[in-house]
Amino acid sequence: MKKKILMVCLGNICRSPMAKGILVKKLYDKNITWVEVDSAGTSDYHIGGKADQRTMENGKKNGIDLSSHRGRQFSRHDFDTFDLIYAMDSENYSDIVYLASDEEERKKVKLILDELQPGSGLSVPDPWFGGEKDFEKVFNMLDKACDIIAGKLEFEEKA
């Protein structure tokens, strides 16, 4: 049975497609084929749009092709589809949890940086207003968090 993971940020053009691309590559490298990863945004700003050009350039520089990404908005239906929902920051976390209909759905939602520092409540900064260094900083944060996620999935597969 496939496990489904959703990465969520505000517009679905910077952080969440980057997180998805990083995790997909890590799972591919570990030959983990039973996990599906997608991304979404809590806003409707960029539905159908490509990832931010700087996100795509950063991904390409790090061996990740984001050219096929198209933005979509998070919906209530995602609680039925996904087993884990990673929010990039506390505001998006709150927006997602607000849509949950019960405690079971709320438990699916986690802050991605809590994988690095459990219970810290740290947020991935939105690089949209920044430059190349901001995108690289975000990539490095997400890369470390996705290492931990991929490691947990690898352990789960062997258990």
C-alpha positions as a Python dict, from the first residue, in 0.01 Angstrom:
ca = {
    (1, 'M'): (0, 0, 0),
    (2, 'K'): (135, 340, -98),
    (3, 'K'): (206, 607, 158),
    (4, 'K'): (119, 958, 40),
    (5, 'I'): (294, 1273, 159),
    (6, 'L'): (192, 1632, 81),
    (7, 'M'): (420, 1937, 111),
    (8, 'V'): (234, 2267, 163),
    (9, 'C'): (335, 2634, 155),
    (10, 'L'): (146, 2951, 67),
    (11, 'G'): (161, 2976, -312),
    (12, 'N'): (297, 2635, -415),
    (13, 'I'): (571, 2791, -626),
    (14, 'C'): (878, 2803, -396),
    (15, 'R'): (908, 2597, -79),
    (16, 'S'): (659, 2313, -127),
    (17, 'P'): (762, 2220, -483),
    (18, 'M'): (1124, 2236, -366),
    (19, 'A'): (1047, 2006, -71),
    (20, 'K'): (858, 1767, -298),
    (21, 'G'): (1144, 1757, -550),
    (22, 'I'): (1404, 1698, -280),
    (23, 'L'): (1208, 1417, -116),
    (24, 'V'): (1122, 1250, -448),
    (25, 'K'): (1494, 1245, -540),
    (26, 'K'): (1595, 1105, -202),
    (27, 'L'): (1330, 831, -224),
    (28, 'Y'): (1441, 748, -579),
    (29, 'D'): (1804, 726, -466),
    (30, 'K'): (1701, 486, -187),
    (31, 'N'): (1481, 286, -429),
    (32, 'I'): (1173, 356, -215),
    (33, 'T'): (887, 316, -462),
    (34, 'W'): (591, 281, -228),
    (35, 'V'): (576, 650, -133),
    (36, 'E'): (401, 918, -340),
    (37, 'V'): (482, 1287, -285),
    (38, 'D'): (286, 1593, -399),
    (39, 'S'): (270, 1961, -311),
    (40, 'A'): (6, 2232, -273),
    (41, 'G'): (-45, 2586, -154),
    (42, 'T'): (-296, 2720, 94),
    (43, 'S'): (-371, 3017, -135),
    (44, 'D'): (-517, 3024, -484),
    (45, 'Y'): (-254, 3270, -612),
    (46, 'H'): (-69, 3037, -849),
    (47, 'I'): (-309, 2757, -948),
    (48, 'G'): (-179, 2601, -1269),
    (49, 'G'): (138, 2812, -1261),
    (50, 'K'): (495, 2691, -1286),
    (51, 'A'): (734, 2693, -995),
    (52, 'D'): (913, 3024, -942),
    (53, 'Q'): (1204, 3053, -1186),
    (54, 'R'): (1451, 3084, -897),
    (55, 'T'): (1310, 2764, -745),
    (56, 'M'): (1355, 2582, -1075),
    (57, 'E'): (1710, 2716, -1115),
    (58, 'N'): (1799, 2616, -759),
    (59, 'G'): (1651, 2270, -814),
    (60, 'K'): (1839, 2224, -1140),
    (61, 'K'): (2165, 2327, -971),
    (62, 'N'): (2098, 2053, -714),
    (63, 'G'): (1995, 1782, -962),
    (64, 'I'): (1618, 1826, -929),
    (65, 'D'): (1395, 1894, -1229),
    (66, 'L'): (1089, 2102, -1134),
    (67, 'S'): (989, 2197, -1489),
    (68, 'S'): (672, 1986, -1485),
    (69, 'H'): (541, 2138, -1160),
    (70, 'R'): (204, 2313, -1174),
    (71, 'G'): (64, 2491, -869),
    (72, 'R'): (-250, 2372, -699),
    (73, 'Q'): (-446, 2472, -392),
    (74, 'F'): (-480, 2260, -80),
    (75, 'S'): (-833, 2127, -32),
    (76, 'R'): (-1028, 1941, 235),
    (77, 'H'): (-1009, 1635, 8),
    (78, 'D'): (-633, 1622, 71),
    (79, 'F'): (-699, 1491, 423),
    (80, 'D'): (-861, 1184, 263),
    (81, 'T'): (-579, 1138, 11),
    (82, 'F'): (-262, 1197, 214),
    (83, 'D'): (-116, 1019, 517),
    (84, 'L'): (123, 1301, 612),
    (85, 'I'): (93, 1672, 539),
    (86, 'Y'): (403, 1885, 594),
    (87, 'A'): (348, 2258, 634),
    (88, 'M'): (642, 2485, 562),
    (89, 'D'): (553, 2743, 829),
    (90, 'S'): (325, 2804, 1125),
    (91, 'E'): (78, 3021, 934),
    (92, 'N'): (18, 2755, 669),
    (93, 'Y'): (8, 2493, 944),
    (94, 'S'): (-275, 2687, 1112),
    (95, 'D'): (-460, 2730, 781),
    (96, 'I'): (-442, 2355, 712),
    (97, 'V'): (-540, 2247, 1064),
    (98, 'Y'): (-835, 2489, 1051),
    (99, 'L'): (-979, 2284, 764),
    (100, 'A'): (-944, 1952, 949),
    (101, 'S'): (-1272, 1799, 1056),
    (102, 'D'): (-1139, 1589, 1343),
    (103, 'E'): (-835, 1502, 1553),
    (104, 'E'): (-731, 1222, 1317),
    (105, 'E'): (-697, 1472, 1033),
    (106, 'R'): (-517, 1724, 1255),
    (107, 'K'): (-260, 1458, 1352),
    (108, 'K'): (-160, 1422, 985),
    (109, 'V'): (-31, 1781, 977),
    (110, 'K'): (325, 1857, 1087),
    (111, 'L'): (574, 2141, 1050),
    (112, 'I'): (852, 2009, 828),
    (113, 'L'): (1131, 2158, 1040),
    (114, 'D'): (1001, 1967, 1342),
    (115, 'E'): (1174, 1673, 1171),
    (116, 'L'): (1505, 1849, 1242),
    (117, 'Q'): (1417, 1985, 1585),
    (118, 'P'): (1107, 1810, 1722),
    (119, 'G'): (863, 2045, 1891),
    (120, 'S'): (1059, 2356, 1791),
    (121, 'G'): (779, 2507, 1583),
    (122, 'L'): (1039, 2650, 1344),
    (123, 'S'): (925, 2776, 1004),
    (124, 'V'): (1094, 2755, 666),
    (125, 'P'): (1132, 3121, 559),
    (126, 'D'): (961, 3218, 235),
    (127, 'P'): (1240, 3300, -13),
    (128, 'W'): (1005, 3467, -262),
    (129, 'F'): (1108, 3821, -166),
    (130, 'G'): (1475, 3729, -149),
    (131, 'G'): (1755, 3635, -381),
    (132, 'E'): (1957, 3332, -480),
    (133, 'K'): (2116, 3297, -134),
    (134, 'D'): (1769, 3284, 25),
    (135, 'F'): (1664, 3003, -210),
    (136, 'E'): (1985, 2813, -136),
    (137, 'K'): (1931, 2855, 241),
    (138, 'V'): (1576, 2719, 208),
    (139, 'F'): (1699, 2432, -9),
    (140, 'N'): (1955, 2335, 257),
    (141, 'M'): (1693, 2343, 534),
    (142, 'L'): (1453, 2129, 333),
    (143, 'D'): (1731, 1895, 224),
    (144, 'K'): (1817, 1819, 588),
    (145, 'A'): (1451, 1771, 683),
    (146, 'C'): (1392, 1543, 383),
    (147, 'D'): (1699, 1336, 479),
    (148, 'I'): (1527, 1258, 807),
    (149, 'I'): (1190, 1188, 641),
    (150, 'A'): (1352, 957, 383),
    (151, 'G'): (1545, 779, 661),
    (152, 'K'): (1225, 720, 856),
    (153, 'L'): (1055, 583, 543),
    (154, 'E'): (1352, 355, 474),
    (155, 'F'): (1335, 224, 830),
    (156, 'E'): (956, 181, 799),
    (157, 'E'): (1005, -18, 479),
    (158, 'K'): (1247, -256, 651),
    (159, 'A'): (1033, -298, 964),
}
